[in-house]
Amino acid sequence: MTIMPCLYLLIIIIVLDKTNGIQKAFYSSKTPYKLPLLTLNLPLPPAGFESVCVQILARHGCRALEGRKYDKLTMTLWTQAKQEEVLTEYGRKLGENLQEFIAINDKLGRGELSGLGKIEHQVVTSGKSRTIASLNTFIEGLPSTLTSLIDYEPANQILLYFHDNNKYETYYRKDRQLKNKIRSIEMQLYSKQMARNLLERLYNVSFVDRLANRYNTIIDSELGKSIKNEVDAVRMFHGLYLTGSNLRVEGVESLLEKYFLSDESAWFAYLQDAKDYYEKGPAFLNRTITYDMAQILLDDFFLHSTQCSQIDLKYFLRAHFAHGETIIPFAALLQIPILSDKSTPFNDTYTYNGWIESFRTKCLFIFGLLESISDESKTMG
């Protein structure tokens, strides 16, 4: 019998959910996964083929705050305003809400899965605790008859933490084209107006004026981060707001939502999306540095797809749990039509299309291997 393998990468994209009515809150890449439709039907293999194995790449579930820049800087700004007696009546309520929000995140553990994150994934990880926890909860959701068949591979940071390399770090931290583009987007007049609208509900006008005119800079030398203007102030606060969407089970999802109007939520989500787009991919036209590094993971998918074609097949399902820094470059490398195939010329600017949110929350990506039922050949996809 002659075996004639032919390798294809099969990607099935299925819309899982659509937003009904007017969207009032926007969470960028922190948007929780949407529940699949109860009637979700995955397409069957084409006639003459059967499924051989499937590989999954998933981002970890919802998590608590990882670092302390957003909460520490926001609380420092609020504390200064309190000491100067420039808080509005609305702003005075913020301090108590911030303290409660910070306490919940500290109790969960910085960067650890939230209650919602533990049920979103019902097996290779990058080694970070939240990806390992995602793997474990994924396994807990499998039928008990399958758990004895699971083979745990060692954590693989080279494969799933590929962004931790000198070339990309130089781009991320020092590239002038990148820094200038992000700054030009963040410091638009509309950004400044949205920031002022929000801040003036919390602080008096003179305090906001000082921020806007850079007379009042909040610096944390330990973190190496700062609030230099009114847009920075809202961006820090918005970072807390985004994480709030992940804390539904803890009961604080809406704790900070009341401070953002819908148009403010949408605009600062766009700013975060734009930052992710230029830092993680697809980014600038004719510059592939944000996603070239994901080739090692794609090669691994093909390698294990080839192994799936062997007679002594080792596994049927191979699941990887990683991070946004893994998922976004990988999606950009795949150049998925509509979702991740749009690089932008430098003189143009990324405009909001929700792709950062969409690939995480609204679509299911399946990498599958199909085998011809015929004895004459095998076709992989």
C-alpha positions in Angstrom: 0.0 0.0 0.0 1.4 3.4 -0.9 0.9 6.3 1.5 1.0 9.7 -0.2 0.7 12.5 2.4 -0.2 16.0 1.3 -0.3 18.7 4.0 -2.8 21.5 4.3 -3.7 23.8 7.2 -7.5 23.7 7.7 -8.9 26.6 9.6 -12.6 26.7 10.3 -13.9 30.0 11.5 -17.3 30.0 13.2 -19.2 33.0 14.5 -20.1 32.0 18.1 -22.2 35.0 19.1 -23.3 38.4 18.0 -24.1 41.4 20.1 -27.8 42.2 20.1 -28.9 45.8 20.5 -26.6 48.7 21.3 -23.2 47.8 22.8 -22.7 50.0 25.9 -19.4 48.6 27.2 -16.1 47.9 25.4 -13.4 45.8 26.8 -10.8 45.3 24.0 -8.7 42.2 24.5 -10.0 41.8 28.1 -13.5 40.9 26.7 -14.6 37.7 28.4 -15.3 34.7 26.1 -18.8 34.5 24.9 -20.8 31.3 25.5 -21.2 29.2 22.3 -24.7 28.9 20.9 -26.5 25.9 22.3 -27.2 24.9 18.7 -23.6 25.2 17.6 -22.9 22.6 14.9 -19.3 22.1 13.7 -19.0 21.2 10.1 -18.5 17.6 9.3 -15.4 16.4 7.4 -15.9 16.4 3.6 -17.2 13.2 2.0 -14.4 10.6 1.8 -12.5 11.9 4.9 -12.5 11.3 8.6 -11.1 13.4 11.4 -7.7 12.2 12.6 -6.6 14.9 15.1 -7.2 18.4 16.2 -4.9 21.1 17.6 -6.1 24.0 19.7 -4.4 27.3 20.6 -6.3 29.2 23.3 -5.7 32.2 25.4 -5.9 31.7 29.1 -9.2 32.6 30.8 -10.1 35.9 32.5 -7.7 37.0 35.1 -7.1 39.5 37.9 -4.8 42.5 37.5 -1.3 41.4 36.8 0.9 44.3 37.7 0.3 47.4 39.9 0.7 50.3 37.5 -3.0 50.9 36.8 -4.2 50.7 40.4 -1.2 52.3 42.0 -1.0 55.3 39.7 -4.8 55.8 39.7 -5.0 55.7 43.5 -2.0 58.1 43.8 -3.8 60.6 41.6 -7.0 60.3 43.6 -5.2 60.6 46.9 -3.5 63.8 45.7 -6.8 65.2 44.7 -8.3 64.3 48.1 -5.5 66.0 49.9 -5.9 69.1 47.8 -9.7 69.0 48.4 -10.5 69.1 44.6 -12.7 66.0 44.5 -16.3 66.3 43.2 -19.0 64.6 45.1 -18.9 61.8 42.4 -15.1 61.7 42.7 -15.2 61.1 46.5 -17.0 57.8 45.9 -14.2 56.6 43.6 -11.7 56.1 46.4 -13.8 53.5 48.2 -14.5 51.7 44.9 -10.8 51.7 44.1 -9.9 50.2 47.5 -12.5 47.5 47.1 -11.4 46.7 43.5 -7.7 46.5 44.6 -8.5 44.3 47.5 -10.4 41.8 45.3 -7.5 41.6 42.9 -5.0 41.1 45.8 -7.1 38.3 47.2 -7.3 36.5 43.9 -3.5 36.9 43.4 -2.0 39.2 40.8 -2.3 37.7 37.3 -4.2 34.6 38.5 -7.5 33.3 37.0 -10.7 34.9 38.2 -13.8 32.9 39.0 -15.0 33.4 35.5 -11.6 32.5 34.0 -11.8 29.1 35.8 -14.9 28.1 33.9 -14.1 29.5 30.5 -12.0 26.6 29.5 -14.0 23.4 30.3 -1.9 20.4 26.4 0.9 22.5 26.4 1.2 25.8 28.3 3.7 28.7 28.4 4.3 27.9 32.1 2.6 30.9 33.5 0.3 30.0 36.4 -2.8 31.3 34.7 -2.2 29.2 31.5 -1.6 26.1 33.7 -4.9 26.9 35.6 -6.7 27.3 32.2 -5.4 23.9 31.1 -6.6 22.3 34.4 -10.1 23.7 34.1 -10.2 22.7 30.5 -9.4 19.1 31.6 -12.0 19.2 34.4 -14.6 19.9 31.7 -13.8 16.8 29.7 -15.7 13.5 30.2 -14.2 11.5 33.0 -13.5 8.6 30.5 -11.0 10.8 28.7 -9.0 12.2 31.7 -6.9 9.0 32.0 -5.7 9.4 28.4 -4.2 12.9 28.9 -0.4 13.3 28.4 1.0 16.5 30.0 3.8 18.0 28.0 6.4 20.2 29.8 5.7 23.9 29.7 7.3 25.3 26.6 8.2 29.0 26.8 10.3 29.0 23.6 7.2 27.8 21.7 4.5 29.8 23.5 6.4 32.8 24.8 8.2 33.5 21.6 7.8 37.3 22.0 10.4 37.3 24.7 13.4 37.9 22.3 15.8 40.7 21.9 14.8 41.7 18.4 11.1 42.1 19.2 11.9 43.7 22.6 13.9 46.4 20.8 11.0 47.1 18.5 8.5 47.1 21.4 10.5 49.4 23.7 12.6 51.6 21.3 11.2 51.7 17.8 10.6 55.4 16.9 8.1 54.6 14.2 6.0 52.6 16.6 6.2 55.1 19.5 5.4 58.0 17.2 2.4 56.3 15.7 0.9 55.2 19.1 1.4 58.7 20.5 -0.2 60.3 17.5 -3.3 58.1 18.1 -3.5 58.5 21.8 -3.0 62.3 21.9 -5.6 63.2 19.3 -7.9 66.1 20.3 -10.8 63.7 20.6 -8.8 61.6 23.1 -8.1 64.8 25.2 -11.8 65.8 25.1 -12.9 62.3 26.1 -10.4 62.3 29.0 -11.4 65.7 30.2 -15.1 64.8 30.1 -14.5 61.9 32.4 -12.0 63.5 34.7 -14.2 66.6 35.3 -16.9 64.4 36.8 -14.3 63.3 39.4 -12.0 66.3 39.9 -12.5 70.0 39.7 -11.6 71.9 36.5 -8.4 73.5 37.8 -7.0 70.1 38.8 -7.8 68.7 35.3 -6.3 71.8 33.7 -3.0 71.2 35.6 -3.0 67.6 34.3 -3.7 68.7 30.7 -1.0 71.3 30.8 1.5 68.9 32.3 1.9 70.9 35.5 1.0 67.9 37.6 2.9 64.7 36.8 2.4 61.5 38.8 5.6 59.4 38.8 6.2 56.0 40.3 10.0 55.5 40.2 9.6 51.9 41.4 7.3 50.9 38.6 9.0 53.2 36.0 5.6 54.5 35.0 3.9 57.8 35.2 0.8 59.9 34.5 2.0 62.9 32.4 -1.3 64.3 31.2 -5.1 63.9 31.2 -5.1 61.1 28.6 -2.5 59.1 30.7 -4.7 59.5 33.7 -7.8 58.0 32.0 -5.7 55.3 30.3 -4.5 54.1 33.7 -8.1 54.2 35.1 -9.4 52.4 32.0 -6.9 49.6 32.6 -8.8 48.9 35.8 -12.1 49.2 34.1 -11.1 46.6 31.5 -10.1 44.1 34.1 -13.4 44.6 35.9 -15.1 42.7 33.1 -13.1 39.6 34.2 -14.3 39.8 37.8 -18.0 38.9 37.3 -18.0 36.0 39.7 -16.3 38.2 42.4 -19.2 40.6 42.1 -17.2 43.7 41.1 -17.7 43.6 37.3 -19.8 46.8 37.4 -17.9 48.5 40.2 -16.0 50.9 37.9 -18.3 50.8 34.9 -20.4 53.7 36.2 -17.5 56.1 35.7 -17.3 55.5 31.9 -20.0 56.7 29.5 -20.5 54.5 26.4 -18.6 56.7 24.0 -15.7 57.0 26.5 -15.6 53.3 26.9 -15.6 52.8 23.1 -12.9 55.4 22.5 -10.4 54.2 25.1 -11.0 50.6 24.0 -10.1 51.8 20.5 -6.9 53.3 21.9 -6.0 50.0 23.5 -6.9 48.1 20.4 -4.7 50.4 18.3 -1.8 49.9 20.7 -2.1 46.1 20.6 -2.5 46.3 16.8 0.8 48.2 16.3 2.7 46.4 19.1 1.5 42.8 18.5 0.5 42.7 14.8 -0.4 43.0 12.0 1.0 46.6 12.5 2.8 48.4 9.7 2.6 47.5 6.0 5.9 45.8 4.8 7.1 45.3 8.4 6.6 41.8 9.7 8.6 42.0 13.0 5.4 41.7 15.1 4.5 38.3 13.8 7.5 36.7 12.1 8.4 35.3 15.5 5.2 33.3 15.6 6.5 31.1 12.8 8.0 28.7 15.3 4.5 27.9 16.6 3.1 27.5 13.2 5.9 25.2 12.3 5.1 23.2 15.4 1.5 22.9 14.3 2.6 21.5 10.9 5.2 19.1 12.6 2.5 17.6 14.8 0.1 17.5 11.9 2.6 15.4 10.1 3.0 13.1 13.1 -0.8 12.7 13.1 -0.6 11.1 9.7 1.5 8.2 11.1 0.1 4.8 11.7 1.0 4.8 15.4 -0.9 8.0 16.1 0.0 9.3 19.6 -2.9 11.6 20.3 -6.2 13.0 18.9 -6.3 16.4 20.6 -3.4 18.7 21.4 -4.2 21.8 23.3 -2.0 24.9 23.9 -2.8 27.6 26.5 -0.9 30.9 26.1 -1.3 34.7 26.2 -2.5 37.6 24.1 1.2 38.2 23.2 1.1 34.7 21.6 -2.4 34.7 20.1 -2.3 38.1 18.3 1.0 37.6 16.5 -0.1 34.0 15.5 -3.4 35.3 14.1 -1.5 38.0 12.2 0.9 35.5 10.8 -2.0 33.4 9.5 -3.4 36.5 7.6 -7.0 35.4 8.2 -9.2 37.3 5.8 -11.2 40.1 7.4 -9.8 39.3 10.9 -6.0 39.6 10.8 -4.9 40.3 7.2 -4.8 44.1 7.3 -1.5 45.8 7.8 -1.5 49.6 7.6 0.8 52.0 5.7 2.7 54.3 8.1 1.0 57.4 6.8 -2.4 55.9 7.4 -3.8 55.0 10.9 -5.4 51.9 12.2 -9.1 52.5 12.5 -11.3 50.6 14.9 -12.7 47.4 13.5 -12.9 45.4 16.7 -10.5 42.7 15.5 -8.6 42.4 18.8 -12.0 41.7 20.5 -13.4 39.6 17.6 -10.7 37.0 17.3 -10.8 36.4 21.1 -14.5 36.4 21.7 -16.6 35.8 18.6 -14.8 33.2 16.5 -13.7 29.6 17.0 -10.5 28.6 15.2 -10.1 24.9 14.6 -6.8 23.4 13.2 -7.7 20.0 12.0 -6.2 17.0 10.2 -8.3 15.0 7.9 -7.4 11.6 6.5 -8.8 10.1 3.4 -10.8 7.0 4.1 -9.3 5.4 1.0 -6.3 3.1 1.4 -4.6 4.8 -1.5 -3.6 8.1 0.0 -3.8 10.4 3.0 -4.6 14.1 2.9 -3.9 16.3 5.8 -5.6 19.7 6.4 
